[in-house]
Amino acid sequence: MLIESTHQIGFALGMLDGIFKAPNGAEISHIVLRWLHFVAGITWIGLLYFFNLVNVPLQKGLDADTKKKVNPQLLLPALWYFRWGALVTVLALGHLIFNLHIAGSLILLLALSIPFILASLSLGLLISTVAQNQGQAMQLAFLTILPSIFFSGYIFPRETMPWFFHTLSYFVPATYFINITRGIILRGAAFQHLWLDALALFTMGTLLLIIAGRKFSNKGIMA
């Protein structure tokens, strides 16, 4: 009786093994990427709603002293998660939908994304210190988006641009980040080939942050 039950258990386990197969390494990485894409997408989309539906009405009711205390602790971490969430979403989506494999180092790509995030956050802070209201902030942000799209080489090759626009592209942070992403993802470039782009982004981010800090301090003193 015991031997017969043992045979039945083995037969049942054999049937289950045919139905439920343990995932291999490629399938596990695919599952992880899908979850990363899902979580990162929820993160940056949720923060986008936070900026538009919660933060904008909140900022209208804050005085200058309160903004000086609250915004560095509230907006900087939120923008940090927003940028990283958007970046992870794009990378995961490129692999899942377009089967885009990173030829170089993913760690290097994430590390060299930090100077671009610094430059973008510093530019956003500078806009917030210059703009007097939400409408001005949106217009200034729109003016920075257009050069990032047209002059960075994202759509048109920079080599085919007139000399004026080609020179202007050196002052656009997205220009250097596109060089970094294309170099690592497509060519498998190493750090020694991309350090000038990273240095340019870090320099631009630092200068923009210093200018934004000084304008913010002067604005607080005048208030």
N, C-alpha and C positions, 0 to 999 in steps of 0.2 A: 504494500500500500504506500509506504514512504517512498520507495523507489519510483513508483508510478507518478506520485505527486511531484517528485523532483524532475522527472522528464517533462511534465506539463509546464512547470515553472520555466525550464530551459526553453521549451518551445514558445511560450508567451514572450519571454525576453528576446528571443530571436525575431519574433514578429515586430515587437516594439522597436528593435534596433533598425529594422528596415524602414519603419515609418519616421522615427525621430532620430536623425543622424546628427552626430556631434559636428559643429561647424569647424572648418579648418581655419588656418591663419588668415587667408584672404577674406573669408566670410566674416570673421571676427572684426577685422579692420574696417570692412564695409559697414558693419553694424555700428561700430564706434563713430565712424564718420557721419552716419545718418543722425545719430544722437547729438553729436557736436553741432551739426548743421541746424538741428531742431532747437537746441538750447540756445545757441548763439543768435539765431534768428529771433527767437522770442525776446532775448535780452535787448538787442538794439532796437527792435520795433517797439517794445514796451517803453524804453527810454525815450524814443522819438515822441510817443504819445505823452509821456511825462513832460518833456520840454514844451510841447505846444499847448497842452490842455491844463497842466498843473503849474508849471514854472512861470509861464508868461503872466497869468493872473496874479500869482504870488508876488512877482517882482514889482508889479504896479503898486502894491500896498506896503512895500518896504521902504524905509527911509535910507539915507546914505550910510549912516553908521551901522544899521542892521545888515545892509547888503555887504558891507566890508567884512563883517564877522561871519555871515552865513554862507555867502557864495563860494569862498574858497573851499569850505568843507562840504558843500552840497554839490556844486556844479562840476568841480574838477574830477572827483571820483565818478560822477555820472557820465561825464564826457569820456573818461578813460575806458569804462566798460562799454560805452557806445562804440567807440572806435575799434576796440578789440573784438567786440561781438560782430560788427560789420565785416572785419577782415577775416575772421574765422568762417563766417557764413559764405563769403565769396570763394575762399579756398576750398572749402568742403563741397560747395555747389559745383565748382569747376571739375572736381574729381568725380563726383557722383553722376552728373549729367553729361559732361563732355569728355569724361575719362582722361582728364588732364593730369598727368603725373609730374611731380616736381623733380626736375633733373638734378638740382643741387640739394643743399641742406635746408631742411625745414626750420631747424633751429636758427640758422643764419638769417633766413627770411624773416622770422619773427623778431630776432634781435635787431635787424636793420629797419624794421618797421617802427621801432621806438622813436628814432629821430624824426620820422615823418609825422607820427602822432604828436610829438612835442611841437613841431612847427605848426601843425593844424590847430592844436589847442591854443597856442600862443596867438595865432592869427584871430581865432574866435574871441579870445580875451581882449585883444586890441580893438576889435570891432565893437565889443560890448562897452568899452570905455569911451569910444568916440561917439557912438550913436546916442541920441537923446531919447528915443522911444523905440517901440517894437518895429514900426514901419521903416525907420532909418536902418535899423539893424538888419532887417530882411533885405533891403536894397543893397547895402554894403556886402552882405554875404553873397548875394546873387552876382555882384560885380567880381567877387573873387572866384566864383564857380566857373564863370565863362572862360577866363584865361586858363584855368586848370584843365578844361576840356579841350580847348582849341589850340593852345600854345605849348602844351606839355608833350606833344607827340602821341597822345592817346588816340586821336582820330587821323591827323595828318602827320606825315613824317617831317621832323624838324628840318631835315636837310633841304626840303623843297620850299621852305618858307622864305619870304623876303628877309633881308638882313635885319630890318627893324624888329619884326616879330621873332626872328630867331634870337636876337639879343635879348628881347623881352622874356623869352622862355627861360633864361637863366635865373630869373627872379621868381619863378613859379615853383613851389616845393614839389608839386606833382611830377615835374620833369625828372627830378632825381629819383623819386620813388618808382616811377615807371621804368627807368633804367635798371634799378635794383631788382624789381620783380621779373622783368624780362630776362635779365642776366641769370638769376637763380633758377627760375622755373623752366626757361627754354634752353639755356646754354649750360646750366650747371656751373655758373661762375663762382669763384671763391672770393674770400674777403679782400685779397690783394687786388682784385679787379674792380671792387666796388667801394673801397674806402673813401675815395674822393667824393662820391655821391653822398655817402653817409656823413662825411665831414661837412659838406655844404648844407645838408638838412639840419644838422646839429647847430651849425653857426646861425642859420636863418631862424631856427626856433629860439635860440638863446637871445638873439638881438630883438626879436619880436616880443619875447617875454619881458625883457628889460624895459622896452618902450611901453608896453602895456602896464607894467608895474608902476612906472613913473607917472603915466597919465592917470592911473587909478588913484595914486597917492595925491596928486595935485587936485583931482576931482573931489576927493574926500576932504581935503583942506579947504577948498573953496565952498563946499557944502556946509 
